[in-house]
Amino acid sequence: MNTSSPTPLQLHPQQMIDSLVPLVDLAGETIMHIYQQADHGVEIKDDQSPLTQADLQANAILVDGLKKLWPSIPVLSEEGGDVFAEGEEPTYYWAVDPLDGTKEFIKRNGEFTVNVALIFNGDPVLGVVLAPALDKLYVGYSNENHAFENNDTSKNNSAYPIKNAMKREAGIWVNIEVSPFNKKKSQRPIRIASSRSHPSPELGNWLTQFTSYEAIEVGSSLKFCLLAEGLIDIYPRFGPTCIWDTAAGHAVVIGASGLVSDLENMRLRYCMPKNVLNPLFLASSIQPN
């Protein structure tokens, strides 16, 4: 495996997004072609999670495309990519989930996504999340640890003039930002996202701290995206997730001025890709009282 990494001066978020958006769109088109077929080619993996031809074909498009575009950046993918060594902390790597929400895909409810994130020194600094059945695409980036040359896109003639977080819907790009919620001052119930296909008994105990709340069930990494565009206030996750499940949505939330932290209020990081399991976490727009 090639473990060399480019220096930050070789990467610019806008230029990367210009290449990533068409690549992710291509994966989404492939997924939708299979989605519309009667047979999804469902298999069951060793961990008892489902696998479809859409997962495999989208994975091939994304991993091959990323390696051609940035050959020195290794790829971590749910469906196979570079193998990292125990304890290895790469400067840069990609985290890819070619079809997040495979159960939603099989149910045909549209709540599945394509996730691609760039990790720099353990931080998700750029993320693209596509919901192809909903015709929505989200992009977010931040300059954590000076991952990029700079954030100035004014001199870049880009096809996709992305600011720190944006959504594309029906071909139109709009800026997005979290909607801060203050538990003491807000006049409305807090809006809380939960997993549609992965219920957690711990969530009920956690919800007792709120006198009123609005529960919103959503599949896949769309929960991060709804937070980033201000439609929910917090996404608590008390069940298992992996780096590829969360990194892209996490980057979108950070770009939209939100935060993602573990239950000890430490920011969620992805330093060692060999250890793919995340701790429990909260993705939030909640501001201090």
N, C-alpha and C positions, 0 to 999 in steps of 0.2 A: 504494500500500500504506500502511496506517495503521501508522506506526512509533512512535506514542506507547505508553508502558508505564505500568502502574499502579505506585503506590508499594508497598513491602512491607506497609504498614499495611492495604492493601486485600485482602490475601490471607491465608488461614489454611489450613494443610494439611488439616485435618480436613474443613472445609467444601468444599474442592476435591475431596477423595476421595469425599465424599457424592455429588457430581455425576458424577465420572469413572467410578466403578464401574458404575453402570447404563449409561452410554454405551459403555464397553468391553464389557460383557455383551451389549449389543444388536449390536455389531459381531461378537462371537463367535457369536451365534445365527445371524446372516446367513451367516457363514463355514461353520458346520456344516450349514446347509441345502444349500449348494452342495457341500460335502464329501461328502454322502450321495448326490449325483447321479452318474450314470455319466459325464457329460461336464462337465469343469471349465472348458471354454472356454479352453484353454491357448493363449497366444500367446508369441512370443519377442521380447524387447525388444532395443534396439540394442546393449546390453552383453551380449547372449546369455543373459541370465537369464530364467526363465519368468515369465509374468504370467497370472493367472487372473481369472475374474469375481469370485471371492472377494476378491482384492486390491482390485479397483476398487470393489465395492459396500461393503466395509468401510471403504475410504478415504473414500468420500462421507459415510458415517455419522459417522466420527470428525472429519473436517475441518469439516463443517457444524456438528456439535455443539459442537466447541471454539470456533468463531467466534461461535456464538450465546451460549454461556455466558460467554466472556471475549473480547469483540470487539476489545479493544485489544492482545491478545497474538497476534503472527503465528505461522504454522504452517509448519514444515518437514516435508514428508512425502516418502517414497520415491516415491509415486505422484502427486505434484503438490501444491503448496501455495503460500504466498507466495514470491515471488522476492526473494532478498536480494542486495544489492549487494556487489561485491568489497570486502573489508576492513570491511564493516559488522559491528559488535559490538552486537547488540540486548541491552538489559537483560534482557528476558524473551523466550522463544519456546518453542513446543512442538516436540518431535521425535517424529514418528509413523511407525511401520512397521505398516501395517494387517494385513499377513500376513508375519511373519518366519518363514523356513523354507518358502518356497513349494515347494521340491523335496521336503521332507518331506510337505507337503500332497498333492502329486501322487503320492508313493509310498504315501500312506495309512498312515503309521506313527504319526500322532498328535502328532509332536514339532514342532508349529508354534505360534506365539504371536502375540498382538496386543500391540504395544508403544506406550505413550504416556508421554512424559517432559516435565517442565517444566524448562527451563534458565534459570538466573539468573546473570548475569555469568559465563557459561561453565561453571558447575557444574550437574550434574544434581541438582536438589533434591527432586524428587518423581517417582516412577515407578510405573506400573501395568503388569503383565505378565500376560496371560491365556493359558492353554493350554486352549482350549475343548474339545478332544477328550479331554483328561485330567481335565477338571472341576477345574482348579487355577487360582487367581488369586493373584498376589503384589503386595504394595504396600510401598513403602518411601519414606521421606523424611528429609531432614536440613535443618538451618537454616544451610546454608553461606552465608556473607556476609550473614546476617540476611535471608534471602529472604522469610521469613514474619513476621507480627506477633509470634507466639510459638509455642511447642510445647505449651502447656498445653491439653489437651483435656478437662480435668475439668469445665469449665463448659459444654461443648458437648453438647447432646442429639443425638448423632449416630446414624444408622442403622448406621454402620460404625465402631465405636470403635477405630480403628487406632492402635497404638503405632508406634515408628519403623520396624519391619518386621514384616509379618504375612503369613500364607498362609491362603487360604480353600479348603477342600477338602470336597466334599460338603456345602456350606452352613455349615461350621463354621470359625470364625476361630481361629487359634493364633499366638502370638508365634514369631518365628524369629530365629536368630542364627547367625553363622558358628561353626565349630568350629576354634579355633586349633590350628595344627600347628607343633610345634617339631622341626626336623630332628635335633637332638642328643638330645632327651629323649623323643620319641615312641616307643612300642613297636610301632607299626603302620606299614605302608607309606603313603607319601603318596598321596592319591587325586587323580588328574589328569584333567581333562575335556578332550576334544578334539572337533572338529567332525565330525559324521557324514558330511556331504556336501562338506566342503572340507578334504581332507587336506593337510598341510604337511610337506615334507621337512625343513624346519628344526626341526620338533618333535623328530624323532629325535635330532638332535645335542644339543638342549637337555636331553633326558631322561638323557643320560649322566652328569649330575651326581648322580643318585640311584642308590644301590645296589639299591633295590627300590621299586617303585611299582605302583599299581593304575590302569590306564587305563580311562576311562569315556567311551564315545562317545555324544554327545548332540547333537540338532539344535537350531537356533535359539537364542534368548536363554534357553532353559531352563538352559543352562550357568551363567549368572549366578545363576539362582534356586536351583539345587542347591547352589551355593556359599553362598548366603545362608541356606539352611536347614540347613547343616552336613553335607551329604551328599558334598561334594567339598571339597578343600583349596585347589586352585589351577586356574585356567583360563588357560593361556598361548595367546595368539593371534598367530601369525606370518603370517597371511594377511590380505588386505584386508578392512576393514569400514568402514561409514559410520556417521555420527552416529545415524541412526534405528535401526541394528542394535543399538547398545550402550547408549544413554543411559538407557532405562527400566530395563534389568537392572542397569546401573551404580548407579542410584539405590537400587534394592532392596538391593544389596550394601552400599552405604554405610550405609543405614539399619540393616542387620544387623551393623554394626561391622566390615565388611571394607574392603578397599582395592583401587583400580584405578589402576595406574600404567604409564607407558611403560617402555621397556627401559633408560632412564637414571634410573629411580626417581623421575620427576616425575609427579604425579597427572595422569590423563587429563582433558582439558578440551575444551570445545566452544564456544569464544569466537566463531568466525566461521562461521556456518552456510552461507555460500557455498562454503566449503572443506569438503566433506562427508566426505572421506576421513580416517580415524583413523590415527595411528601404530600400530605393533605394541605390544601391551600385555600385562600380566599382571593378572588379577583374582585376589585372594588373601586367605586368612585366616592366612597364615603369620606367626608372631610372631618377633621378634628372638631370637637364641640367648642 
